[in-house]
Amino acid sequence: MHVGLIGGIGPAATEFYYRGLTRAFAAAGRKLELTIVNAEVREMTRNMDARDPGAQAKVFAELIGRLKAAGAKAAAVTSMGGHFCIRELSAVSPLPLINAIPELDACFATMGVKRIGIMGSRAVMESKFYGGVTSVEIVAPQGAELDEVHARYVAMATAAVATGDDRRFFLEAGRRMADAQGADVIVLSGTDLFLAFDGAKPGYRVADAAEIHIGAIVRAAMQDV
């Protein structure tokens, strides 16, 4: 099945999704039918900060219209933060959506854990995956640390690069959730966090929400529809 991705939010996340999809299809000996459109990460950040999911849903719906015109049969948003408008987008999307949130909930239910720690944008952390994950208890950074996680994450996603200081900060934030809040696994809940965790050995269990979402997109794309 031809799938469409809303990319650009941020650029490194788009590459992460693209590489994941191409690897999966190459391993299966299958041809990937894919179209990517570019959203503006700064525009999305403004709408997130303004708590205006309707405005962002309108932006995404227009982009999905382009994906449909290109032949896509389903679409996905390549950003956990971008899912802040997923309910509003579902109501107006020209194509069916491959929504990460129910896929994450189903995956967490099979992991054998009771409590997860999450890091990403403020919208993801404060809403605890927009209230759509019920299979596990969710904890997030607390107080000023939540503010710093958000600020560092947005800056990293926009720049598409993690500094050494960024890496140390995110690894330590994960450690605090594991040690102080009893998180059984730290879930990278911002797509671009792979920039900070790639190759790291944090000493605690880590799962990547983007990789779970990519798996769902692969399964949908491999349907002969």
MARBA-3410 file (N, C-alpha, C, O; in Angstrom, 1 decimal):
225
0.8,-1.2,0.0,0.0,0.0,0.0,0.9,1.3,0.0,1.9,1.3,0.7 ~ 0.5,2.2,-0.8,1.2,3.5,-0.9,0.8,4.3,0.4,-0.3,4.6,0.6 ~ 1.9,4.6,1.2,1.6,5.4,2.4,2.2,6.8,2.2,3.2,7.0,1.5 ~ 1.7,7.7,3.0,2.2,9.1,2.9,2.6,9.5,4.3,2.0,9.2,5.3 ~ 3.7,10.2,4.4,4.3,10.7,5.7,4.2,12.3,5.7,4.6,12.9,4.7
3.8,12.8,6.8,4.0,14.2,7.1,5.3,14.4,7.8,5.5,14.0,8.9 ~ 6.3,14.9,7.1,7.7,15.1,7.6,8.0,16.5,7.9,7.2,17.4,7.9 ~ 9.3,16.7,8.2,9.8,18.1,8.5,9.7,18.5,10.0,10.1,19.6,10.3 ~ 9.1,17.6,10.8,8.8,18.0,12.2,9.5,17.1,13.2,8.7,16.4,13.9 ~ 10.8,17.1,13.4,11.8,17.9,12.6,12.4,17.0,11.5,12.0,15.9,11.3
13.4,17.6,10.9,14.0,17.0,9.7,14.7,15.7,10.1,14.6,14.7,9.3 ~ 15.4,15.6,11.2,16.0,14.3,11.6,15.0,13.2,11.9,15.3,12.1,11.6 ~ 13.8,13.6,12.4,12.8,12.6,12.6,12.3,12.1,11.3,12.0,10.9,11.2 ~ 12.2,12.9,10.3,11.7,12.5,9.0,12.7,11.4,8.5,12.3,10.4,7.9 ~ 14.0,11.7,8.6,15.0,10.8,8.1,14.9,9.5,8.9,15.1,8.4,8.3
14.7,9.5,10.2,14.6,8.3,11.0,13.4,7.4,10.6,13.6,6.2,10.5 ~ 12.3,8.0,10.3,11.2,7.3,9.8,11.5,6.7,8.4,11.2,5.5,8.1 ~ 12.1,7.5,7.5,12.4,7.0,6.2,13.4,5.9,6.2,13.2,4.9,5.5 ~ 14.4,6.0,7.0,15.4,4.9,7.1,14.7,3.6,7.7,15.0,2.5,7.2 ~ 13.9,3.8,8.7,13.2,2.6,9.3,12.3,1.9,8.3,12.3,0.7,8.2
11.6,2.7,7.5,10.7,2.1,6.5,11.5,1.4,5.3,11.2,0.3,4.9 ~ 12.5,2.1,4.9,13.3,1.5,3.8,14.1,0.2,4.2,14.2,-0.7,3.4 ~ 14.6,0.2,5.4,15.2,-1.0,5.9,14.3,-2.2,6.0,14.6,-3.3,5.6 ~ 13.1,-1.9,6.5,12.1,-3.0,6.7,11.7,-3.6,5.4,11.6,-4.8,5.2 ~ 11.5,-2.7,4.4,11.1,-3.2,3.1,12.2,-3.9,2.3,12.0,-4.9,1.6
13.4,-3.4,2.5,14.6,-4.1,1.9,14.7,-5.5,2.5,15.0,-6.4,1.8 ~ 14.6,-5.6,3.8,14.7,-6.9,4.5,13.7,-7.9,4.0,13.9,-9.1,3.9 ~ 12.5,-7.3,3.7,11.4,-8.2,3.2,11.4,-8.4,1.7,10.6,-9.2,1.2 ~ 12.3,-7.8,1.0,12.3,-7.9,-0.4,11.1,-7.3,-1.1,10.7,-7.8,-2.2 ~ 10.6,-6.2,-0.5,9.3,-5.6,-1.0,9.6,-4.2,-1.5,10.6,-3.6,-1.1
8.8,-3.7,-2.4,8.9,-2.4,-2.9,8.1,-1.4,-2.1,6.9,-1.6,-1.8 ~ 8.8,-0.4,-1.6,8.1,0.6,-0.8,7.5,1.7,-1.6,8.2,2.4,-2.4 ~ 6.2,1.9,-1.5,5.5,3.0,-2.2,5.2,4.1,-1.1,4.4,3.9,-0.2 ~ 5.9,5.2,-1.3,6.0,6.2,-0.2,6.1,7.6,-0.8,6.8,7.9,-1.8 ~ 5.3,8.5,-0.2,5.4,10.0,-0.5,5.5,10.7,0.8,4.8,10.4,1.7
6.4,11.7,0.8,6.6,12.5,2.0,6.3,14.0,1.7,6.8,14.5,0.6 ~ 5.5,14.7,2.5,5.4,16.1,2.4,6.0,16.8,3.6,6.2,16.2,4.6 ~ 6.4,18.0,3.4,7.1,18.8,4.4,6.2,19.7,5.2,5.7,20.7,4.6 ~ 6.1,19.5,6.5,5.5,20.5,7.4,6.6,21.4,8.0,7.7,21.0,8.0 ~ 6.1,22.5,8.5,7.1,23.5,9.1,7.1,23.3,10.6,6.1,23.5,11.3
8.3,22.9,11.2,8.4,22.6,12.6,8.1,23.8,13.4,7.5,23.7,14.5 ~ 8.5,25.0,13.0,8.3,26.2,13.8,6.8,26.6,13.9,6.4,27.0,14.9 ~ 6.1,26.4,12.8,4.7,26.6,12.8,4.0,25.7,13.7,3.1,26.1,14.5 ~ 4.4,24.4,13.7,3.7,23.5,14.6,4.1,23.8,16.1,3.2,23.7,16.9 ~ 5.3,24.2,16.3,5.7,24.6,17.7,4.8,25.8,18.2,4.4,25.8,19.3
4.6,26.7,17.3,3.7,27.9,17.7,2.3,27.4,18.0,1.7,27.9,19.0 ~ 1.8,26.5,17.2,0.4,26.1,17.5,0.3,25.2,18.7,-0.7,25.2,19.5 ~ 1.4,24.4,19.0,1.5,23.7,20.3,1.5,24.6,21.5,0.8,24.4,22.4 ~ 2.4,25.6,21.4,2.5,26.5,22.5,1.2,27.3,22.7,0.9,27.7,23.8 ~ 0.5,27.6,21.6,-0.8,28.3,21.7,-2.0,27.4,22.1,-3.1,27.9,22.3
-1.7,26.1,22.2,-2.7,25.1,22.5,-3.9,25.2,21.6,-5.0,25.3,21.9 ~ -3.5,25.2,20.3,-4.5,25.3,19.2,-4.4,24.1,18.3,-3.9,24.2,17.2 ~ -4.9,23.0,18.7,-4.8,21.8,17.8,-5.6,21.9,16.5,-5.3,21.3,15.5 ~ -6.7,22.7,16.6,-7.5,22.9,15.4,-6.7,23.5,14.3,-6.9,23.2,13.1 ~ -5.9,24.5,14.6,-5.1,25.2,13.6,-4.1,24.3,13.0,-3.9,24.3,11.7
-3.5,23.4,13.8,-2.5,22.5,13.2,-3.2,21.4,12.4,-2.6,20.9,11.4 ~ -4.3,21.0,12.9,-5.1,19.9,12.1,-5.4,20.4,10.7,-5.3,19.7,9.8 ~ -5.7,21.7,10.6,-6.0,22.3,9.3,-4.8,22.3,8.4,-4.9,22.0,7.2 ~ -3.6,22.6,9.0,-2.4,22.6,8.3,-2.1,21.1,7.8,-1.7,20.9,6.6 ~ -2.2,20.2,8.7,-1.9,18.8,8.3,-2.9,18.3,7.3,-2.5,17.5,6.4
-4.1,18.6,7.4,-5.1,18.1,6.5,-4.8,18.6,5.1,-5.0,17.8,4.1 ~ -4.4,19.8,4.9,-4.0,20.3,3.6,-2.8,19.5,3.0,-2.8,19.1,1.8 ~ -1.9,19.2,3.9,-0.7,18.4,3.4,-1.2,17.0,3.1,-0.7,16.4,2.1 ~ -2.1,16.4,3.9,-2.6,15.1,3.6,-3.3,15.0,2.2,-3.3,14.0,1.5 ~ -4.0,16.2,1.9,-4.6,16.3,0.6,-3.6,16.1,-0.5,-3.9,15.5,-1.5
-2.4,16.7,-0.3,-1.4,16.5,-1.3,-0.9,15.0,-1.4,-0.6,14.5,-2.5 ~ -0.8,14.4,-0.2,-0.5,13.0,-0.2,-1.5,12.1,-1.0,-1.2,11.2,-1.7 ~ -2.8,12.4,-0.8,-3.8,11.7,-1.5,-3.7,11.9,-3.0,-3.9,11.0,-3.7 ~ -3.5,13.2,-3.4,-3.3,13.4,-4.8,-2.2,12.7,-5.4,-2.2,12.4,-6.6 ~ -1.1,12.4,-4.6,0.0,11.7,-5.1,-0.2,10.1,-5.1,0.6,9.4,-5.6
-1.3,9.7,-4.6,-1.7,8.3,-4.6,-1.6,7.6,-3.3,-1.9,6.3,-3.3 ~ -1.3,8.3,-2.2,-1.3,7.6,-0.9,-2.6,7.1,-0.5,-3.6,7.8,-0.8 ~ -2.7,6.0,0.2,-3.9,5.5,0.7,-4.1,5.6,2.2,-5.2,5.4,2.7 ~ -3.0,6.0,2.9,-3.1,6.2,4.4,-1.9,7.2,4.7,-1.0,7.3,3.9 ~ -2.0,7.9,5.8,-1.0,8.9,6.2,-0.6,8.7,7.6,-1.4,8.2,8.4
0.6,9.2,7.9,1.1,9.2,9.3,1.8,10.5,9.6,2.5,11.0,8.7 ~ 1.8,10.9,10.8,2.5,12.1,11.3,3.8,11.6,11.9,3.7,10.9,12.9 ~ 4.9,12.1,11.4,6.2,11.6,11.9,6.7,12.4,13.1,7.8,12.8,13.1 ~ 5.9,12.5,14.1,6.2,13.3,15.3,5.2,12.9,16.4,4.0,13.0,16.2 ~ 5.8,12.5,17.6,4.9,12.3,18.7,4.3,13.6,19.2,3.1,13.7,19.5
5.0,14.7,19.1,4.5,16.0,19.5,3.4,16.4,18.5,2.4,17.0,18.9 ~ 3.6,16.0,17.2,2.6,16.4,16.2,1.2,15.7,16.4,0.2,16.1,15.9 ~ 1.2,14.6,17.3,0.0,14.0,17.6,-0.9,14.8,18.5,-2.0,14.3,18.9 ~ -0.5,15.9,19.0,-1.3,16.7,19.9,-2.6,17.1,19.2,-3.6,17.5,19.9 ~ -2.7,17.1,17.9,-3.9,17.4,17.2,-4.5,16.2,16.5,-5.3,16.4,15.6
-4.2,15.0,16.9,-4.6,13.8,16.1,-6.1,13.6,16.2,-6.6,13.2,15.2 ~ -6.8,14.0,17.3,-8.2,13.8,17.3,-8.9,14.8,16.3,-9.8,14.4,15.5 ~ -8.4,16.0,16.3,-9.0,17.0,15.4,-8.6,16.7,13.9,-9.4,16.8,13.0 ~ -7.4,16.1,13.7,-7.0,15.8,12.4,-7.8,14.6,11.9,-8.2,14.5,10.7 ~ -8.1,13.6,12.7,-8.9,12.5,12.3,-10.2,12.8,11.8,-10.8,12.2,10.9
-10.8,13.9,12.3,-12.1,14.4,11.8,-12.1,15.0,10.5,-13.2,15.1,9.8 ~ -11.0,15.5,10.0,-10.9,16.3,8.8,-9.9,15.7,7.8,-9.8,16.2,6.6 ~ -9.2,14.6,8.1,-8.2,14.1,7.2,-8.8,13.5,6.0,-9.8,12.8,6.0 ~ -8.2,13.8,4.8,-8.7,13.2,3.5,-8.3,11.7,3.4,-8.8,11.0,2.6 ~ -7.4,11.2,4.3,-7.0,9.8,4.3,-7.1,9.2,5.7,-7.0,10.0,6.7
-7.2,7.9,5.7,-7.1,7.2,7.0,-5.7,7.5,7.6,-4.7,7.6,6.9 ~ -5.7,7.6,9.0,-4.4,7.9,9.7,-3.9,6.7,10.4,-4.6,5.9,10.9 ~ -2.6,6.5,10.3,-1.9,5.5,11.1,-1.4,6.2,12.4,-0.3,6.7,12.4 ~ -2.3,6.2,13.4,-2.2,6.9,14.6,-1.2,6.2,15.6,-1.4,5.0,15.8 ~ -0.2,6.9,16.0,0.8,6.2,16.9,0.2,5.9,18.3,0.6,4.9,18.9
-0.7,6.6,18.8,-1.1,6.5,20.2,-1.7,5.1,20.5,-1.3,4.5,21.4 ~ -2.7,4.6,19.8,-3.2,3.3,20.1,-2.2,2.2,19.8,-2.2,1.1,20.5 ~ -1.3,2.4,18.9,-0.2,1.4,18.7,0.7,1.4,19.9,1.2,0.3,20.3 ~ 1.0,2.5,20.5,1.9,2.5,21.7,1.2,1.8,22.8,1.8,1.1,23.5 ~ -0.1,2.1,23.0,-0.9,1.5,24.1,-0.8,0.0,24.0,-0.6,-0.7,25.0
-1.1,-0.5,22.8,-1.1,-1.9,22.6,0.3,-2.5,22.8,0.4,-3.6,23.4 ~ 1.3,-1.8,22.4,2.7,-2.3,22.6,3.1,-2.4,24.0,3.6,-3.4,24.5 ~ 2.8,-1.3,24.8,3.1,-1.3,26.2,2.4,-2.4,27.0,3.0,-2.9,27.9 ~ 1.2,-2.7,26.5,0.5,-3.8,27.2,1.2,-5.2,27.1,1.0,-6.0,27.9 ~ 2.1,-5.3,26.1,2.8,-6.6,25.9,4.2,-6.6,26.5,4.8,-7.6,26.4
4.6,-5.5,27.0,6.0,-5.3,27.4,6.3,-5.9,28.8,7.5,-6.0,29.2 ~ 5.3,-6.2,29.6,5.5,-6.7,30.9,5.9,-5.7,31.9,6.7,-6.0,32.9 ~ 5.6,-4.4,31.7,5.9,-3.4,32.6,4.7,-2.7,33.2,3.6,-2.8,32.6 ~ 4.8,-2.1,34.4,3.7,-1.4,35.0,3.8,0.1,34.9,2.8,0.8,34.8 ~ 5.0,0.6,34.8,5.2,2.1,34.8,6.3,2.5,33.8,7.4,1.9,33.8
6.0,3.5,33.0,6.9,4.0,32.0,7.2,5.4,32.3,6.4,6.2,32.8 ~ 8.4,5.8,32.0,8.8,7.3,32.0,8.9,7.8,30.6,9.3,7.1,29.7 ~ 8.4,9.0,30.4,8.4,9.6,29.1,9.1,10.9,29.0,9.1,11.7,30.0 ~ 9.8,11.2,27.9,10.4,12.5,27.6,10.1,12.9,26.2,10.0,12.0,25.3 ~ 9.9,14.2,26.0,9.6,14.7,24.7,9.1,16.1,24.8,9.7,16.9,25.6
8.2,16.5,24.0,7.7,17.9,24.0,6.7,18.0,25.2,6.3,17.0,25.8 ~ 6.5,19.3,25.6,5.6,19.5,26.8,4.2,18.9,26.5,3.6,18.3,27.5 ~ 3.7,19.0,25.3,2.4,18.5,25.0,2.3,17.0,25.3,1.3,16.5,25.9 ~ 3.3,16.2,24.9,3.3,14.8,25.2,3.5,14.5,26.6,2.7,13.6,27.2 ~ 4.4,15.2,27.3,4.6,14.9,28.7,3.5,15.3,29.6,3.1,14.5,30.5
3.0,16.5,29.5,1.9,16.9,30.4,0.6,16.1,30.1,-0.1,15.9,31.1 ~ 0.3,15.8,28.9,-0.9,15.0,28.6,-0.7,13.5,28.8,-1.7,12.8,28.7 ~ 0.5,13.1,29.0,0.9,11.7,29.1,0.3,10.9,27.9,-0.6,10.0,28.0 ~ 0.8,11.2,26.7,0.4,10.7,25.4,-1.1,11.0,25.1,-1.8,10.2,24.6 ~ -1.5,12.3,25.5,-2.8,12.8,25.1,-3.9,11.9,25.7,-5.0,11.9,25.2
-3.6,11.3,26.8,-4.6,10.5,27.5,-5.0,9.2,26.8,-6.0,8.6,27.2 ~ -4.3,8.9,25.8,-4.6,7.7,25.0,-4.0,6.4,25.4,-4.3,5.4,24.8 ~ -3.1,6.5,26.3,-2.4,5.2,26.8,-2.9,4.9,28.2,-2.8,5.6,29.1 ~ -3.5,3.7,28.3,-4.2,3.3,29.6,-3.6,2.0,30.1,-4.0,1.5,31.2 ~ -2.7,1.3,29.3,-2.3,0.0,29.7,-1.2,0.0,30.7,-0.9,-1.0,31.3
-0.6,1.2,31.0,0.5,1.3,31.9,0.4,2.7,32.7,-0.3,3.6,32.2 ~ 1.0,2.8,33.8,1.1,4.0,34.5,2.2,4.8,33.9,3.2,4.3,33.5 ~ 2.0,6.1,33.8,3.0,7.0,33.1,3.5,8.1,34.1,2.8,8.7,34.7 ~ 4.9,8.2,34.1,5.5,9.3,34.8,6.3,10.2,33.9,6.7,9.7,32.8 ~ 6.5,11.4,34.2,7.3,12.4,33.4,8.2,13.2,34.3,8.0,13.2,35.5
9.2,13.9,33.7,10.0,14.8,34.5,9.1,15.7,35.3,8.0,16.1,34.8 ~ 9.6,16.2,36.4,8.8,17.0,37.3,9.4,18.4,37.4,10.6,18.7,37.2 ~ 8.5,19.4,37.6,8.8,20.8,37.9,9.7,21.4,36.8,9.4,21.3,35.6 ~ 10.8,22.0,37.2,11.6,22.8,36.3,12.3,21.9,35.3,12.6,22.3,34.2 ~ 12.5,20.6,35.7,13.1,19.7,34.7,12.2,19.4,33.5,12.7,19.3,32.4
10.9,19.3,33.7,10.0,19.2,32.6,10.1,20.3,31.6,10.2,20.2,30.4 ~ 10.2,21.6,32.2,10.4,22.7,31.3,11.7,22.6,30.5,11.7,23.0,29.3 ~ 12.8,22.2,31.2,14.1,22.1,30.5,14.1,21.0,29.4,14.6,21.1,28.3 ~ 13.4,19.8,29.7,13.3,18.8,28.8,12.6,19.3,27.5,13.1,19.1,26.4 ~ 11.5,20.0,27.7,10.8,20.5,26.6,11.6,21.5,25.7,11.7,21.4,24.5
12.3,22.5,26.4,13.1,23.5,25.7,14.2,22.9,25.0,14.5,23.2,23.8 ~ 14.9,21.9,25.6,16.1,21.3,25.0,15.6,20.4,23.8,16.2,20.4,22.7 ~ 14.5,19.8,24.0,14.0,18.9,22.9,13.6,19.7,21.7,14.0,19.3,20.6 ~ 12.8,20.7,21.9,12.4,21.6,20.7,13.6,22.1,20.0,13.7,22.1,18.8 ~ 14.6,22.6,20.8,15.8,23.2,20.1,16.6,22.1,19.4,17.0,22.3,18.3
16.7,20.9,20.0,17.4,19.8,19.3,16.6,19.4,18.0,17.3,19.1,17.0 ~ 15.3,19.3,18.1,14.5,18.9,16.9,14.6,19.9,15.8,14.7,19.5,14.6 ~ 14.6,21.2,16.2,14.7,22.2,15.2,16.1,22.2,14.5,16.2,22.4,13.3 ~ 17.1,22.0,15.3,18.5,22.1,14.8,18.9,20.7,14.1,19.8,20.7,13.3 ~ 18.2,19.7,14.4,18.4,18.3,13.9,19.8,17.8,14.4,20.5,17.1,13.6
20.3,18.2,15.5,21.5,17.8,16.1,21.5,17.8,17.6,20.9,18.7,18.2 ~ 22.1,16.8,18.2,22.2,16.8,19.7,23.7,17.2,20.1,24.6,16.6,19.6 ~ 23.8,18.1,21.0,25.2,18.4,21.5,25.5,17.4,22.6,24.7,16.6,23.1 ~ 26.8,17.3,23.0,27.2,16.5,24.1,26.5,16.8,25.4,26.1,15.9,26.1 ~ 26.2,18.1,25.6,25.5,18.5,26.8,24.0,18.0,26.7,23.5,17.6,27.8
23.4,18.1,25.6,22.1,17.5,25.4,22.0,16.0,25.7,21.2,15.6,26.5 ~ 23.0,15.3,25.2,23.0,13.9,25.5,23.1,13.6,27.0,22.4,12.7,27.5 ~ 24.0,14.3,27.7,24.2,14.0,29.1,22.9,14.4,29.8,22.5,13.7,30.7 ~ 22.3,15.5,29.5,21.1,15.9,30.1,19.9,14.9,30.0,19.3,14.5,31.0 ~ 19.7,14.4,28.8,18.6,13.5,28.6,18.8,12.2,29.2,17.9,11.5,29.7
20.1,11.7,29.1,20.4,10.4,29.8,20.2,10.5,31.3,19.7,9.6,31.9 ~ 20.6,11.6,31.9,20.4,11.8,33.3,18.9,12.0,33.7,18.5,11.5,34.7 ~ 18.2,12.7,32.9,16.7,12.8,33.1,16.0,11.5,33.1,15.2,11.2,33.9 ~ 16.4,10.6,32.2,15.9,9.3,32.2,16.3,8.5,33.4,15.5,7.8,34.0 ~ 17.5,8.6,33.8,18.0,7.9,35.1,17.2,8.4,36.3,16.8,7.5,37.1
16.9,9.7,36.4,16.1,10.1,37.5,14.7,9.5,37.5,14.1,9.2,38.6 ~ 14.1,9.4,36.3,12.7,8.8,36.3,12.8,7.3,36.7,11.9,6.8,37.3 ~ 13.9,6.6,36.3,14.0,5.2,36.6,14.3,5.1,38.1,13.7,4.2,38.7 ~ 15.2,5.9,38.7,15.6,5.7,40.1,14.6,6.3,41.0,14.2,5.7,42.0 ~ 14.2,7.6,40.8,13.3,8.3,41.7,11.8,8.0,41.6,11.1,8.1,42.5
11.4,7.7,40.3,10.0,7.5,40.1,9.6,6.1,39.8,8.4,5.8,39.5 ~ 10.6,5.2,39.8,10.3,3.8,39.6,9.8,3.4,38.2,9.1,2.4,38.1 ~ 10.3,4.1,37.2,9.9,3.8,35.8,10.6,2.5,35.4,11.9,2.4,35.5 ~ 9.9,1.5,34.9,10.5,0.2,34.5,11.2,0.4,33.2,12.1,-0.4,32.9 ~ 10.7,1.3,32.4,11.3,1.6,31.0,11.2,3.0,30.7,10.1,3.6,31.0
12.2,3.6,30.1,12.1,5.0,29.7,11.7,5.0,28.2,12.5,4.4,27.4 ~ 10.6,5.6,27.9,10.1,5.7,26.5,10.5,7.0,25.8,10.1,8.1,26.3 ~ 11.3,6.9,24.8,11.7,8.1,24.0,10.4,8.6,23.3,10.0,8.0,22.3 ~ 9.8,9.6,23.9,8.5,10.0,23.4,8.5,11.3,22.6,7.5,11.9,22.3 ~ 9.7,11.7,22.2,9.9,12.7,21.2,10.8,12.0,20.1,11.8,11.4,20.3
10.3,12.1,18.8,10.9,11.3,17.7,12.4,11.6,17.6,13.2,10.7,17.3 ~ 12.8,12.9,17.8,14.2,13.3,17.6,15.1,12.9,18.8,16.3,13.1,18.7 ~ 14.6,12.2,19.8,15.4,11.8,20.9,16.5,10.8,20.5,17.4,10.5,21.3 ~ 16.2,10.1,19.4,17.3,9.2,19.0,18.6,9.9,18.8,19.7,9.2,18.9 ~ 18.6,11.2,18.5,19.8,11.9,18.3,20.6,11.9,19.6,21.9,11.9,19.5
20.0,11.9,20.7,20.7,11.9,22.0,21.0,10.5,22.5,22.0,10.3,23.2 ~ 20.2,9.5,22.2,20.4,8.2,22.7,21.1,7.2,21.8,21.4,6.1,22.2 ~ 21.3,7.6,20.5,21.9,6.6,19.6,23.3,6.2,20.0,24.1,7.1,20.3 ~ 23.5,4.9,20.2,24.8,4.4,20.6,25.0,4.5,22.1,26.1,4.0,22.6 ~ 24.1,5.1,22.9,24.3,5.3,24.3,24.0,4.0,25.1,23.2,3.1,24.6
24.7,3.8,26.2,24.4,2.7,27.2,24.0,3.3,28.5,24.8,3.5,29.4 ~ 22.7,3.7,28.6,22.2,4.5,29.8,22.2,3.7,31.1,22.1,4.3,32.2 ~ 22.2,2.4,31.0,22.1,1.6,32.2,20.7,1.3,32.7,20.4,0.9,33.8 ~ 19.7,1.7,31.9,18.3,1.4,32.2,17.6,1.1,30.9,18.1,1.3,29.8 ~ 16.4,0.5,31.0,15.7,0.0,29.8,15.1,1.2,29.0,14.5,2.1,29.6
15.3,1.1,27.7,14.8,2.2,26.8,14.0,1.6,25.7,14.3,0.6,25.2 ~ 12.8,2.3,25.4,12.0,1.9,24.2,11.8,3.2,23.4,11.7,4.3,24.0 ~ 11.7,3.1,22.1,11.5,4.3,21.3,10.1,4.3,20.7,9.8,3.4,19.9 ~ 9.4,5.3,21.0,8.0,5.4,20.5,7.9,5.5,19.0,7.0,5.0,18.4 ~ 8.9,6.2,18.4,8.9,6.3,17.0,9.1,5.0,16.3,8.5,4.7,15.3
10.0,4.1,16.9,10.2,2.8,16.3,8.9,2.0,16.4,8.6,1.2,15.4 ~ 8.2,2.1,17.4,6.9,1.4,17.5,6.0,1.9,16.5,5.3,1.1,15.8 ~ 5.9,3.2,16.2,5.0,3.7,15.2,5.5,3.3,13.8,4.7,3.0,13.0 ~ 6.8,3.3,13.6,7.3,2.8,12.3,6.9,1.4,12.0,6.5,1.1,10.9 ~ 6.9,0.6,13.0,6.5,-0.8,12.9,5.0,-0.9,12.4,4.7,-1.7,11.6
4.2,0.0,13.0,2.8,0.0,12.6,2.6,0.5,11.1,1.8,-0.1,10.4 ~ 3.4,1.5,10.7,3.4,1.9,9.4,3.8,0.9,8.4,3.2,0.7,7.3 ~ 4.9,0.1,8.8,5.4,-1.0,7.9,4.3,-2.0,7.7,4.1,-2.4,6.6 ~ 3.6,-2.4,8.8,2.5,-3.4,8.7,1.4,-2.9,7.7,0.9,-3.7,6.9 ~ 1.1,-1.6,7.9,0.0,-1.1,7.0,0.5,-1.0,5.6,-0.2,-1.4,4.7
1.7,-0.6,5.4,2.3,-0.4,4.0,2.4,-1.7,3.3,2.4,-1.7,2.1 ~ 2.7,-2.8,4.0,2.9,-4.1,3.4,1.6,-4.8,3.0,1.6,-5.8,2.4 ~ 0.5,-4.1,3.4,-0.8,-4.7,2.9,-0.9,-4.4,1.4,-0.6,-3.3,0.9 ~ -1.4,-5.4,0.7,-1.5,-5.2,-0.8,-2.9,-4.6,-1.1,-3.8,-5.3,-1.5 ~ -3.0,-3.3,-0.8,-4.3,-2.6,-1.1,-4.1,-1.6,-2.2,-5.0,-0.9,-2.5
END
